Amino acid sequence: MFIERADLLKGMSREFVNEIKAIMFEESHPKGAFLFKEGDPANNFYILQEGGVKLTIGEQGHIVQIASNAGEAFGWSSLVGREAYTASAECLIPTRLMKIEKEKLNWILEGYPADGMSFFKGLARILGQRLLNSYISLLLAQPSETHRTYGSSLTLQQRSDELSARGH
């Protein structure tokens, strides 16, 4: 099954993965179907099998992520103590995915502390990469002189220029 190859579950014990496989169920959705909308109760976590899902925020529907590779996970709000989803998830094309109820998944995560820690480290890595992608998108959308720094006192462009001047 493809789930063993999902980035989020790589390196986990066979027993842990089997427990997760036992609680997930496959769903198919047509193009244009919403899996959830921003503000809906965050009750499920998803792993894409095939297709494409657009994650958007706000009334204008600003795209924050597109899941299009088998094994990509989304719906993380359900696992981090949020009561509601922070984005909307819409199928871009006919899509197959695995749906996992948060209560059942949390029970398994608590029963396998080492694998649960690895799972959340993997989730943090995924979310960190999405955050970095968002920062880069924001930086590219405005002139370098107006970049905000949020603590480093250097913008990404200034830091890049500085390193280039040093020959790095």
PEKA-V627534 format. One line per field, one symbol per residue. phi: phi as a letter, one per 40 degrees, with the letter a starting at -180 (. if undefined). A space follows every 50 residues. Layout:
# PEKA-V627534
phi = ???
This chain:
# PEKA-V627534
phi = .cccccdcbcgccdccccccdcbcbcbbbcdgcccabdgcdcbbbbbcca habcbbbgccgccbabcbbdgcbagcdcbbgccbccabbbccadbbabbb ccccccccdccbdcccccdcccccccccccccdcdcdccccbcdcbccbf hcgbcdccccccccccgc
